[in-house]
Amino acid sequence: MIELDGYLHFCGKDFSGNPCDEVSQRDLMKESWAVENNYVLVRVLQTDVWFDRADWQSYLLNSLAAAGLDSRPRVIVPDAPEYQAGIYCELRAGSGVGSRQKDKVSIASLTD
């Protein structure tokens, strides 16, 4: 499974600027569902795709290859600040979807 994460996945606010964690809560539910049903979920930053940065295509291909070689259910995220702090991490602090199931994939780690 591939999830493209835009701004609302991390900001904790709706389009009007009001506090809202609906998108983040839904993301956590998707991650939990994927892991519980033996899927690998690969997350990609929408801005990386839009602006063609962070070598997102190699990250995605390498993540899919890693999932093919090791099909343990888990969430693969890019090594990006959006996934290391803020509402994304706060919601996962007490959940079953945590560091034991989450892999950060950098291009270097897959090409070594």
N, C-alpha and C positions, 0 to 999 in steps of 0.2 A: 504494500500500500504506500502511496506517496501523498503527502500533504504539503500544499503550498501555503506558507504562513505570511500573511500581510501584517500591516501595522496594528490592526485591531487585536491580533493574537497576543500582543505584548503590552499594550498601553493601559489596559484596565479602564478605558473610557469608551463611550459610544461616539458616534459621529458629531454629536452636539457638545462633547466635552464633559458629559455627566459621568460620574463613576458607574462603571458597568464591567462585570467580569463574565458576562454570558459567553462570549466567544472563548475566553480562556477556560471556562468551566466545560464547555462543549469539547474543546481540544483534549482536556483531561479525560473526559468520558470516552472519546475516540481511542486515546492511547490505552486506557484500561480495557476497553472492548477488544482491541487488537491483540494485546498481550494475553488476555484470558482465552481468546479464540485461536491462539497459536499463529499469529501473523507477525511479520516484521513491518514496522511503520517507519518510513523514511521522511523526515521533515526537511523542507527546502525553504529558504528565505525568498519571498516574492521580490524584494528589491534587488537581490542578487540576479535573479532571472531578468527582471525589467531592464536593469542597467548593465547586464552582462559582466558581472564582476565576481570576484572570489572564486573564479574557475568553477562555477556552479555545475557545469556539465560534467566535468571530471569527478566532482564530489558525488553527483547523483549516480553516474555509472559505477564508480568505485563502491558506493554504498549498496547498490543493487548486487554487485558482484560479491561483496562481503555477505549479504543476506543469502545469496545462493550457496555460498560455501559453508555458512553456519546459519541454519534456519531457526535457531532458538528464538522464541518470541521476544521481541524487544522493540525499543524505539531508538532510531539512529538520528542524531541531530548534528548539524554542522558545528564546528568549533567556532562559535560566534557569541558575542556578548549577550545577545537577546535570549539565549538559552541558558545563560549562567547566572542570571539575577532577575529581579523584578517579579511580576505576577506569575510568570511561567514557573519559576522555582518555588515561589511561595505556595502556590496551589499543590505542588507535588511533594512538599515537605512531609505531609502526613498521609500521603497516599501509598498504595501498593505499587504505583509506577514511579520508581525511583532510580537511584544510581545503579542498582544491581541489574536493572533491565535496560538502562539507557547507555548507548554508546555514542561517544563523540568521534566523528570520523574526520580526520584531516587527510588531505591528499598524500602528504608525506608518509603517513603511517601505513597506507595501503600500497605504496610503491617501493618501500624499503625491502 
